Amino acid sequence: MKNYEKLFEQYVIELDKAVSYEEDRLDATRSKLGNEGKSTDEIERFIRSRFDPICCSGRVVAVFREYWLKCHELNVYNQKNNIDSYVNPKDFTVDWLSKNGDPYELYSIIDGMPYYPIGINEDGDYC
């Protein structure tokens, strides 16, 4: 289980960086538009019309996918080496965040995804 916990720590760090980048980008846009004299309502309408929610940003999706697949790879490794340890990738990437006590509320961002950006190929493997 220790390998999953280390992997989860890395996931939280990378996810936090991706979310922070997106939040900073939105804040910079708000600031720029505010300096141009736009009202708060105008700014928020502009942002909703031009930007996806943070949970759908390419950076956040990429981190989510990367760690879902890394969790799966660890499961496969454990199975091949007769190590009795398995964590469901959905639990790892979503549910563990809810138990993390995370001050940045990463769970609520990931929970806002309209779907999990993971597929299954013809061999039944995640892709």
Secondary structure as UniProt FT lines:
FT   HELIX           2..35
FT   TURN            36..37
FT   HELIX           40..50
FT   HELIX           54..56
FT   HELIX           58..80
FT   TURN            81..82
FT   HELIX           89..90
FT   HELIX           91..95
FT   HELIX           96..98
FT   TURN            99..101
FT   TURN            103..104
FT   HELIX           106..111
FT   TURN            122..123
//
